[in-house]
Amino acid sequence: MSARILDGNALSATVRGRLAERAAALQSRGVTPCLAVILVGEDPASAVYVRNKVAGCEKTGMRSLKDSYPADVDPAVVFARIAELNADPTVHGILVQLPLPRQFDSDAVLEAIAPEKDVDGFHAENVGALMQGNPRFIPCTPYGVMEMLKSQNVPLKGAEAVIVGRSNIVGKPMAMLLLAAGCTVTVCHSQTRDLAFHTRRADILVAAVGRPRMITGDMVKPGATVIDVGINRLQSGPDAGKLCGDVDFASTKDVAGLITPVPGGVGPMTITMLLANTLESAERSARETKK
Ligand SMILES: Nc1nc(=O)c2c([nH]1)NC[C@@H]1CN(c3ccc(C(=O)N[C@@H](CCC(=O)O)C(=O)O)cc3)C=[N+]21
């Protein structure tokens, strides 16, 4: 049996269609949703992602601002720009592309963004709100994964969910969302003993480690839903230069019941949920000013 493939581009198109309608409705009341993106340095992958975010805004009827700085910029310059964007009522979302160069204290940068414009959901206040079960902004990648599961009616209540990876931007918030949805959640990481013992129990397996093709078919329970959050550029071998996930698609596709591809899976949904958060922020601010 071969797994059904969960097409992130197709789902993105559907969701973005609905977002465009909401953006148009706001527009007719004189408000254009606006995302500000800050990019530091010349990392080519970051440049691609930022370009996709800006293009996504345009196609959905939103505005975007992009500020690029050289890798050796004085952090004070970036902090000053964030303060300006925080104070600008026409800006509804602020995103500082990660990772930042070494001279930056990334946590301090994330805390400098006004929490009500933190569309990444990375500010401590928003992390706390998610943990307490009343999120303000859900981090885009885990948010996209939840939308993917919902779109396929994957049963969540009582399901065994196993997440491989414990990062602040994917693993931890993913655990909170699946927990809130009624899953029994296991979070595995580099110190986990017998990883395959855990992954083989998963009804829902989320791979977010950043190691190319490390989850193989023999680690997957037959019929499981496999969500691949990895985006790795292969350095060598026959597929050098190509993008691949944390899941070995070739050996997993005949075991899983449902699987997300890379590219064309979680990545596009991440950007879609960033647009959703920006729109949501603009709608909230429009409600505030009406009051
Ligand atoms: N503050 C911040 N917020 C982020 O959300 C953030 C970040 N920093 N830093 C980097 C990661 C990575 N990320 C991706 C988003 C979309 C794709 C995506 O659309 N990928 C396409 C392929 C794109 C390509 O060809 O390279 C796909 O999977 O089909 C990938 C990666 C957001 N991130």
PDBQT file of the ligand as one rigid body, heavy atoms in Angstrom, charges set to zero:
ROOT
HETATM    1  N1  LIG A 301      11.644  34.508  12.124  1.00  0.00    +0.000 N 
HETATM    2  C1  LIG A 301      11.604  33.423  11.351  1.00  0.00    +0.000 A 
HETATM    3  N2  LIG A 301      10.397  32.882  11.044  1.00  0.00    +0.000 NA
HETATM    4  C2  LIG A 301      10.328  31.781  10.242  1.00  0.00    +0.000 A 
HETATM    5  O1  LIG A 301       9.214  31.270   9.955  1.00  0.00    +0.000 OA
HETATM    6  C3  LIG A 301      11.538  31.218   9.726  1.00  0.00    +0.000 A 
HETATM    7  C4  LIG A 301      12.749  31.826  10.080  1.00  0.00    +0.000 A 
HETATM    8  N3  LIG A 301      12.756  32.911  10.894  1.00  0.00    +0.000 N 
HETATM    9  N4  LIG A 301      13.924  31.318   9.640  1.00  0.00    +0.000 N 
HETATM   10  C5  LIG A 301      13.992  30.175   8.747  1.00  0.00    +0.000 C 
HETATM   11  C6  LIG A 301      12.786  29.269   8.878  1.00  0.00    +0.000 C 
HETATM   12  C7  LIG A 301      12.563  28.385   7.666  1.00  0.00    +0.000 C 
HETATM   13  N5  LIG A 301      11.270  28.755   7.128  1.00  0.00    +0.000 N 
HETATM   14  C8  LIG A 301      10.739  28.258   5.941  1.00  0.00    +0.000 A 
HETATM   15  C9  LIG A 301       9.587  28.733   5.375  1.00  0.00    +0.000 A 
HETATM   16  C10 LIG A 301       9.115  28.278   4.144  1.00  0.00    +0.000 A 
HETATM   17  C11 LIG A 301       9.800  27.320   3.436  1.00  0.00    +0.000 A 
HETATM   18  C12 LIG A 301       9.307  26.878   2.094  1.00  0.00    +0.000 C 
HETATM   19  O2  LIG A 301       8.405  27.456   1.535  1.00  0.00    +0.000 OA
HETATM   20  N6  LIG A 301       9.896  25.840   1.490  1.00  0.00    +0.000 N 
HETATM   21  C13 LIG A 301       9.568  25.364   0.165  1.00  0.00    +0.000 C 
HETATM   22  C14 LIG A 301      10.810  25.281  -0.705  1.00  0.00    +0.000 C 
HETATM   23  C15 LIG A 301      11.588  26.561  -0.787  1.00  0.00    +0.000 C 
HETATM   24  C16 LIG A 301      12.937  26.366  -1.513  1.00  0.00    +0.000 C 
HETATM   25  O3  LIG A 301      12.905  26.044  -2.696  1.00  0.00    +0.000 OA
HETATM   26  O4  LIG A 301      13.992  26.533  -0.846  1.00  0.00    +0.000 OA
HETATM   27  C17 LIG A 301       8.940  23.986   0.257  1.00  0.00    +0.000 C 
HETATM   28  O5  LIG A 301       9.158  23.303   1.273  1.00  0.00    +0.000 OA
HETATM   29  O6  LIG A 301       8.252  23.586  -0.670  1.00  0.00    +0.000 OA
HETATM   30  C18 LIG A 301      10.956  26.800   3.988  1.00  0.00    +0.000 A 
HETATM   31  C19 LIG A 301      11.407  27.270   5.229  1.00  0.00    +0.000 A 
HETATM   32  C20 LIG A 301      10.764  29.773   7.877  1.00  0.00    +0.000 C 
HETATM   33  N7  LIG A 301      11.561  30.090   8.902  1.00  0.00    +0.000 N 
ENDROOT
TORSDOF 0
